[in-house]
């Protein structure tokens, strides 16, 4: 067989690849459980994105299946063994501060800008065109190739959980939802909330007090905005001036608005993926730090002092005694993603913890709960996804290393990440691209984009990988 120029094959399909990518990106597929339907359990937008991919696959001749409007798949090839490509079409909320409409999928400077461009709609379409290319070339395959499309990856993974209740588990596969070269290890992910214990402190009628405070949308996002309503009576101007100095000290943007006997404080941060908390500016932590310095009620003082003393400036859990690291997957990280406080209900913080492969979670959880109890907080566990690790000498990794090195001319190092991808759904699964080494990681951030040339290169790598794994 003549050697295939995979890059050239993808270039020949560039126009339709870009058109389909933009069309998918223009669908606002954010989880919306307030606006659901019988056939759209996670929201109309999420369902529309799933339908788009299934209809595209049907048009191009793939075998298509919808699984309870939570997931679906596109399949080609023949054979007893199944190769899975696990993608998702849901996105996190867009956030603030974009330079263009986050759902316009605008092309400028060789990039497509949109929420989901790099996580995960752009890579999903690159993988789709890789499958389409292999199919159109009529190459002999001895495995079936199946793209599995999820719709709840950014939240609770109800999609893949439901999917694998009834559908075949691939023998091996990859998720185009992280970094190149190859992610062979993923940290565990524990999402939980801590809530102030009622007996820890009590609200009181104070001359100066925090009435309400909130920040953040998801545990797995660094909050980019925080707001507090402070009862200040005659001290409004004083508090506003202190806030101004605080912003200047930390080079932050925000504003103080005087309103009757209150002052409303708003602070801007910078969003980032919850697995990389130091890549963002946590507005909730900064505003808590400011509020902790005010002479407020006992309940508010307890909450904001805890947040400042235990969390501010420490994403590794050192102050709470949970720091841990191993040689496979590096440090444990702790992202404080959602903050809420009110005089009536007290305070809470929701977290996403990413813990190393060798971390003993059950033991760590028990010790952590004990520590928090002494500090005046209860722990409510929402979900725990165990770490994932594939051996270096596996057929999957050896094949992907060969493909990557020959297509890029660079070494295929094995990486570990704090992010969780669908690869961990498989016993033999890895995350594979699309972000090339040295490129900016802007997943979950404003002005998210994918570089068009990189997307084409990624599609070529995926096409060859599919062929090499299934031939």
C-alpha positions in Angstrom: 0.0 0.0 0.0 1.2 3.5 -0.9 2.2 5.4 2.3 -0.5 7.8 3.3 0.1 11.5 3.8 -2.3 12.0 6.6 -1.7 15.8 6.8 -2.5 16.2 3.2 -5.7 14.1 3.5 -6.9 16.4 6.3 -6.0 19.5 4.4 -8.2 18.3 1.5 -11.1 18.3 4.0 -10.2 21.6 5.7 -13.1 23.7 4.4 -15.8 21.3 5.6 -14.0 20.6 8.9 -14.0 24.3 9.7 -17.6 24.7 8.7 -18.8 21.8 10.8 -16.6 22.9 13.8 -18.1 26.4 13.7 -21.6 25.0 13.5 -21.1 22.8 16.6 -19.5 25.6 18.5 -22.4 27.9 17.9 -24.7 25.6 19.9 -24.8 26.8 23.6 -24.5 23.4 25.1 -24.3 24.3 28.8 -26.0 22.1 31.4 -29.4 23.6 32.0 -31.5 21.5 34.3 -34.1 24.2 34.7 -35.1 24.0 31.0 -35.3 20.3 30.2 -37.7 18.2 28.2 -38.5 14.5 28.1 -35.9 14.1 25.2 -33.5 16.7 26.7 -32.7 15.7 30.3 -29.7 18.0 30.6 -31.2 20.9 28.6 -32.2 21.9 25.1 -28.7 23.2 24.1 -26.9 20.0 25.3 -29.4 17.9 23.4 -28.9 20.0 20.2 -25.2 19.4 20.3 -25.6 15.7 20.6 -28.2 15.7 17.8 -25.8 17.7 15.6 -23.1 15.0 15.9 -25.4 12.1 15.4 -27.0 13.7 12.4 -23.6 14.5 10.9 -22.5 10.9 11.4 -25.7 9.5 9.9 -25.2 11.8 6.8 -21.6 10.5 6.4 -22.6 6.8 6.6 -21.7 5.8 10.1 -23.8 3.5 12.2 -25.5 5.8 14.7 -27.1 5.3 18.1 -28.7 7.6 20.7 -28.7 6.4 24.3 -31.5 8.0 26.2 -30.5 11.5 24.9 -27.6 11.4 27.4 -24.9 10.0 25.1 -24.6 8.4 21.6 -22.1 6.8 19.3 -20.9 6.7 15.7 -19.4 3.5 14.5 -17.5 2.0 11.5 -15.4 -1.0 10.6 -15.7 -4.7 11.4 -14.2 -7.0 14.0 -14.7 -8.5 17.4 -12.7 -5.9 19.2 -13.8 -2.3 19.8 -11.6 0.8 19.7 -13.2 3.8 21.5 -12.8 7.5 20.9 -14.5 9.2 23.9 -15.6 12.8 23.3 -18.0 15.3 24.9 -20.1 18.1 23.5 -21.2 19.9 26.7 -19.3 23.0 27.8 -18.8 25.0 31.0 -20.6 28.4 31.3 -19.0 31.0 29.2 -18.1 33.5 32.1 -17.4 37.1 31.5 -14.9 39.4 29.7 -14.9 37.8 26.2 -13.5 39.9 23.3 -16.2 38.4 21.0 -19.5 36.5 21.4 -18.5 33.2 23.0 -20.8 31.3 20.7 -20.1 33.1 17.5 -17.1 30.8 16.7 -15.3 33.8 15.2 -12.2 33.1 13.2 -9.3 35.6 13.6 -5.5 35.4 13.6 -5.7 31.7 12.5 -7.8 30.7 15.5 -11.5 29.8 16.2 -12.7 31.6 19.4 -15.6 30.0 21.2 -16.6 28.3 24.5 -15.7 24.7 23.8 -13.2 25.4 21.1 -10.4 23.4 22.8 -12.6 21.7 25.4 -14.0 19.6 23.7 -15.9 20.5 20.6 -12.9 21.4 18.4 -11.0 18.2 19.3 -14.2 16.2 18.9 -14.6 17.4 15.3 -10.9 16.7 14.7 -11.4 13.1 15.8 -14.6 12.9 13.8 -12.8 14.0 10.6 -10.0 11.5 11.4 -12.6 8.7 11.4 -14.2 10.1 8.3 -10.9 10.2 6.5 -10.0 6.6 7.4 -13.5 5.6 6.3 -13.4 7.4 3.0 -9.9 6.0 2.2 -11.4 2.5 2.5 -8.6 1.2 4.6 -8.8 -2.4 5.9 -9.6 -2.5 9.6 -9.8 -5.5 12.0 -11.5 -3.6 14.8 -14.6 -1.6 15.0 -14.1 2.1 15.6 -16.6 3.9 17.8 -16.8 7.5 18.7 -18.7 7.8 22.0 -20.2 11.2 22.5 -21.0 12.4 26.1 -23.1 15.3 27.2 -22.3 15.7 31.0 -18.5 15.5 31.2 -18.2 19.0 32.8 -20.6 18.0 35.6 -21.5 14.6 36.9 -20.7 12.1 34.0 -24.3 10.8 34.0 -23.8 10.4 30.2 -21.1 7.8 30.3 -22.5 6.1 33.4 -25.8 5.6 31.6 -24.0 4.6 28.3 -22.0 1.8 29.8 -24.9 0.4 31.6 -26.1 -1.0 28.3 -23.4 -0.5 25.7 -20.2 -2.4 25.0 -17.0 -1.3 26.7 -14.2 -0.7 24.2 -11.1 -2.9 24.7 -8.9 0.2 24.3 -9.2 3.8 23.3 -8.4 7.5 23.7 -10.0 10.7 24.6 -9.1 13.8 22.6 -9.6 16.1 25.6 -6.2 17.0 27.2 -2.5 17.4 26.1 -0.1 15.8 23.7 1.9 13.7 23.7 0.1 11.1 25.9 -1.7 11.3 29.2 -1.1 7.9 30.8 -2.2 8.9 34.3 -5.0 11.0 35.7 -5.4 12.1 39.3 -8.5 11.2 41.3 -11.2 13.8 41.5 -13.1 14.4 44.7 -15.9 17.1 44.6 -17.2 18.1 48.0 -18.7 21.0 50.0 -17.9 22.1 53.4 -20.6 23.9 55.4 -20.3 26.0 58.5 -21.6 24.2 61.6 -24.5 26.1 63.2 -22.9 25.9 66.6 -19.6 27.1 65.4 -20.6 30.8 65.4 -23.8 32.8 65.4 -24.9 35.8 63.4 -25.5 39.0 65.4 -26.6 42.5 65.0 -23.3 44.2 64.3 -22.6 47.7 63.2 -20.5 46.2 60.4 -21.5 42.8 58.9 -21.5 40.7 55.8 -25.1 40.2 54.7 -24.4 38.1 51.6 -21.4 36.8 49.7 -21.1 34.6 46.7 -18.5 33.6 44.1 -18.1 30.9 41.5 -20.3 28.7 39.2 -18.7 25.2 39.3 -16.3 23.4 41.7 -14.0 22.7 38.7 -13.6 26.3 37.7 -11.5 29.0 39.3 -14.1 31.8 40.1 -13.6 34.9 38.1 -16.1 37.1 40.0 -17.1 37.7 43.6 -19.7 39.9 45.2 -20.5 40.8 48.8 -23.2 43.0 50.4 -21.8 44.6 53.6 -24.0 46.3 56.2 -21.9 49.3 57.0 -24.2 52.1 58.3 -22.0 55.2 58.8 -18.8 53.4 57.7 -19.6 52.9 54.0 -17.0 55.4 52.7 -14.4 54.0 55.1 -15.0 50.4 53.8 -15.0 51.6 50.1 -11.6 53.3 50.7 -10.1 50.2 52.3 -11.4 48.1 49.4 -9.7 50.5 47.0 -6.4 50.1 48.7 -6.8 46.3 48.8 -7.4 46.2 45.0 -4.4 48.3 44.4 -2.2 46.2 46.6 -3.2 43.0 44.7 -3.5 44.6 41.3 -7.2 43.6 41.0 -10.2 45.2 39.3 -13.5 45.7 41.0 -15.8 48.4 42.5 -17.6 49.5 45.6 -21.1 50.8 45.3 -22.8 52.7 48.2 -26.4 51.9 48.7 -28.5 53.2 51.7 -26.8 51.7 54.7 -24.8 49.1 52.7 -21.8 48.9 50.5 -21.7 46.4 47.6 -18.2 45.1 46.9 -17.5 43.4 43.5 -14.1 41.9 42.6 -12.9 40.5 39.3 -10.5 37.5 39.0 -9.5 35.2 36.2 -11.1 31.9 35.4 -9.1 28.7 34.9 -9.6 25.0 35.0 -10.1 23.6 38.5 -7.2 21.1 38.0 -4.8 24.1 37.6 -6.0 26.5 40.3 -2.8 28.6 40.2 -3.4 29.4 36.6 -6.3 31.6 37.5 -7.1 34.4 40.0 -9.6 33.2 42.5 -12.0 36.2 43.1 -13.7 34.4 45.9 -10.5 33.9 47.9 -9.4 37.4 47.4 -12.7 39.0 48.4 -12.8 36.6 51.4 -9.3 37.8 52.4 -10.5 41.4 52.4 -13.7 40.6 54.4 -11.7 38.6 56.9 -10.0 41.8 58.0 -13.3 43.6 58.9 -14.8 43.8 62.3 -18.0 41.8 61.5 -20.3 39.4 63.4 -18.9 36.3 65.0 -20.4 34.0 62.3 -19.0 36.0 59.4 -15.7 36.4 61.1 -15.4 32.7 61.6 -16.2 31.9 58.0 -14.0 34.5 56.3 -11.1 34.0 58.7 -11.2 30.3 57.9 -11.2 30.9 54.2 -8.3 33.3 54.4 -6.2 31.3 56.9 -6.8 27.8 55.5 -7.1 28.4 51.7 -5.7 31.8 50.6 -2.4 31.3 48.7 -2.4 27.6 49.2 -3.7 25.3 46.4 -1.9 22.2 47.7 -3.8 21.7 50.9 -0.7 22.3 53.1 -2.6 24.5 55.6 -5.2 21.9 56.1 -2.7 19.0 56.5 -3.7 17.2 53.3 -0.6 17.9 51.1 0.5 14.9 49.1 2.6 14.0 46.0 3.9 11.0 44.1 6.3 10.4 41.3 3.6 9.3 38.8 1.2 12.2 39.1 2.8 15.0 41.2 1.0 17.2 43.8 -2.5 17.0 45.2 -4.4 20.2 44.3 -7.4 21.9 45.9 -9.6 24.3 44.0 -12.2 26.4 45.9 -14.8 26.8 43.2 -18.0 28.0 44.8 -18.5 30.3 47.8 -21.7 31.2 49.6 -22.4 33.0 52.8 -25.5 34.7 54.3 -26.5 35.8 57.7 -29.4 33.3 57.7 -27.5 30.1 56.5 -23.9 30.7 57.3 -21.1 29.9 54.9 -20.0 27.1 52.6 -17.3 26.3 50.1 -17.4 23.8 47.3 -14.2 22.2 46.1 -12.6 20.0 43.5 -9.7 18.1 44.8 -7.3 16.4 42.4 -5.3 13.7 44.2 -2.3 11.6 43.0 -2.6 8.0 41.8 -1.1 6.5 45.0 -3.1 8.7 47.4 -5.2 6.6 49.8 -8.5 8.5 49.4 -10.6 6.8 52.1 -8.0 7.4 54.7 -7.3 10.9 53.6 -11.0 11.7 53.5 -11.5 10.5 57.1 -8.6 12.6 58.4 -9.8 15.6 56.4 -13.3 15.4 57.8 -11.9 15.2 61.3 -9.7 18.3 60.7 -12.6 20.3 59.3 -14.9 19.3 62.2 -12.5 20.9 64.6 -12.4 24.0 62.5 -16.2 24.3 62.6 -17.2 22.8 59.3 -19.0 19.6 58.1 -18.0 17.9 54.9 -20.6 16.8 52.3 -19.1 14.5 49.6 -20.7 14.8 46.2 -18.6 12.5 44.0 -15.3 10.7 43.8 -13.6 9.5 40.6 -10.7 7.2 41.3 -7.3 7.8 39.7 -6.5 6.2 36.3 -3.2 4.8 35.2 -2.1 2.8 32.1 1.2 0.9 32.0 3.9 2.3 29.8 4.5 -0.9 27.9 0.9 -1.4 26.8 0.1 -1.8 23.0 -2.0 1.3 23.2 0.7 3.5 24.5 3.5 2.0 22.4 1.4 2.5 19.2 0.4 6.1 20.1 4.0 7.0 20.9 5.1 5.7 17.5 2.4 7.6 15.7 3.0 10.9 17.5 6.8 10.8 17.1 6.7 9.9 13.4 4.0 12.5 12.6 5.5 15.4 14.7 9.2 14.5 14.7 9.3 15.1 18.5 9.5 12.7 21.5 6.2 11.3 22.9 6.7 11.8 26.6 4.2 10.3 29.0 2.3 12.8 31.1 0.0 12.9 34.2 -2.7 15.4 34.7 -5.1 16.7 37.3 -8.0 17.0 34.9 -10.4 14.1 34.4 -11.1 12.8 30.9 -13.4 10.1 29.6 -10.2 8.0 29.2 -10.7 6.9 32.8 -13.9 5.2 31.9 -11.8 2.6 30.1 -9.5 0.0 31.6 -7.1 0.7 28.8 -7.7 4.3 27.9 -5.5 7.4 27.6 -6.0 11.1 26.9 -4.3 12.0 23.6 -4.2 15.7 22.6 -5.2 18.2 21.4 -3.0 20.7 23.1 0.6 20.6 21.9 3.5 21.1 24.2 4.2 24.8 24.9 0.8 26.0 23.8 -1.4 28.1 26.1 -4.0 26.1 28.0 -7.2 28.3 27.9 -9.8 25.6 28.7 -12.6 27.1 30.9 -11.2 30.6 30.4 -12.5 33.7 28.6 -11.5 33.9 24.9 -11.1 30.1 24.6 -9.7 29.2 21.2 -8.3 26.5 19.1 -5.5 27.1 16.6 -6.7 26.0 13.2 -3.3 24.7 12.0 -3.0 22.7 15.2 -6.5 21.3 14.8 -5.6 20.1 11.3 -2.4 18.5 12.6 -4.3 16.9 15.4 -6.9 15.4 13.0 -4.0 13.9 10.9 -2.4 12.4 14.1 -5.8 10.9 15.1 -6.5 9.5 11.6 -3.2 7.7 11.6 -3.6 6.5 15.2 -7.1 5.1 14.4 -5.6 3.2 11.5 -2.6 1.9 13.4 -4.6 0.8 16.3 -7.3 -1.0 14.2 -5.5 -2.3 11.1 
